[in-house]
Amino acid sequence: MRRSLFTAVVFALLTTGASAQTSPAPSGQILQSVPGNSVTVTHWYKQNIYDPADNKIGEIMDVLLDANGKTTALVVGVGGFLGIGEKDVLVPFNAVRATNKDNNKWYLVMNTTKDELKNAKGFKYDRNAMTWIPEDAPVTTGAPAAPAARPHNPGGG
């Protein structure tokens, strides 16, 4: 009996060690709650932007992130009618502030004018490179560029 118990314990230890060696690397972190002060991209993407006098000056066409996932810039569509003649410009993310108006409706304000946006350097989306490029740059051909690698953060913070 003692020998079979010893054999069972050794077998259990060996199989546990073997499975630990062959098990896959730990999976990514999973959150159990929504981080404080978080907002969805929907609060920004395809939303209108207003000047301080409450005039519509553009619409957010894209939200740009850096390799760490931090929002860095917004692509704002300005001018035109029904997309014809519209120009896309880049503005720093922190240049646009979210506020509430009237019945507590979320809306975005930027301290600029529609004319200033219209006079800014324009950009276009290059589908092949999967990035925004100056509107006067030639479009690339071939396979899309690989997205920037996210730095590994073993500490999780």
N, C-alpha and C positions, 0 to 999 in steps of 0.2 A: 504494500500500500504506500509506504513511504517513497519507494522508488518511482511509482507511477505518479505520485503527487509532484516529486522533484522533476520528473520528465515533463509534466504538464506545465509547470512554472517556467522551466527553461524554454519549452516550445513557445509559450506565450510571450516571453521576453524576446526571443529571436524573431518571431513574426511581427511584433510591435516595432522592433528596431528596423526590420526590413521594410515594413510599410512606411515608416517615417522617412527612410532614405529615398523611397521611390514616390512618395506623395508629391503632388505639384506644389509650386511656391504658393505662399498665402495669397488669397485673392485681394482685390482692391478694397479700400475702406468703404464701408457702408454707413451712412448716417442714420441715426434713429429719430432725428427731429430736423426741422427746417432751421438753418442757421439764423440767428437774430439779424434783423434789418435787411433780410434778403428780399429782392424783388425779382420778378420774372423778366425775361427778355421781352415778353409781350408788352410790358410797361413802356418799352422804348421802340421796338421794331414796328414800322408802319404807322407810327404816331406822328401827329402834326406837331410842329414847333411854332411858338408864337414869340413876337418881340415883346418888350416890356409894356408897349401900348396895346397889347392884346390883338395884334394883327398877325394872321398866319404868314409865316415866312418860309416854310418848307415842310418836308416830311422825311422822317428817318427811313432810309432805304436799306441800311445794313448797320450792324454793330460789330466793331473790330476788337479782337482779344489778343493779348500777347501770349507767349508760350506758357506762362503760368496761369492763364485763364482770367487775367485782370482785364477789364474793359479799358481800352486806350483811346478809341476814337469812334465817332459816329459818321456815317455817310449820309449826307442830307441832300435830298432832291429839291431843287429850287427852280422856279420859273416854269414856263411851258404851260400847256393845256392838255389834259388827258395823256400825259406822258410825252407829248410831241414838243420838242424844243426844251425839254427839261435838262438841267445840268446837275451833276452830282459833285458835291464838294465835301471835303473832310473837315471835321471840327473836333477839337479835343473833347473827350467825354466830360471832363469837368467844366466845360463851357456851357453845358446845358443843365438846367436845374429843374427838378420836378416840384410842382406846387399844386395846390388845390384851388379851384375857382367855383364860384356860385354855390351849387349844391354839393360841394365837397368832391367834385369830379377831378380826377387826376389829369394834369396837363403839363406840358413842357415849355419852358421859357429859356430864351437865349438873348443875351444883351448885345444884339446886332440888328441890322436891318436886312430886308430882302435884297436891296441893291448891293449891299456889301457882300452878301452870299453870291449874288449873280456875278460880281466882279472877281470872285476868288478863283483860284486855279481849279480846273475841272478834272475829274477822274472818270474812268470807265472800268467796268468789270471784265477781266480777261478770263473767259471760261476755261481756256486751256491751262493757264497758269493757276487758276482758281485764286486770284487775288485782284485787288484794285490797282490800276496803273494810271499814270497821267494820261489825259484824253488825247494828247498828241503823240504818245508812244505807240509803236507798232504792236499789234497783237501777236502773241507767241503762237507757235504751232507745236504739235507733238503732245506727249504725255503731260498730265498735270504735275506740277511740282509737289513733292512730298511735304506734308504739313510739318511745321517746326516741332521738333521733339520736345516733349514736356520734361523738365528736369525731374529726376527721381528724388523723392523726398521720403526717406525711410522713417523719419521722425513723425510724419503725418501732420505736421503743422505748417 
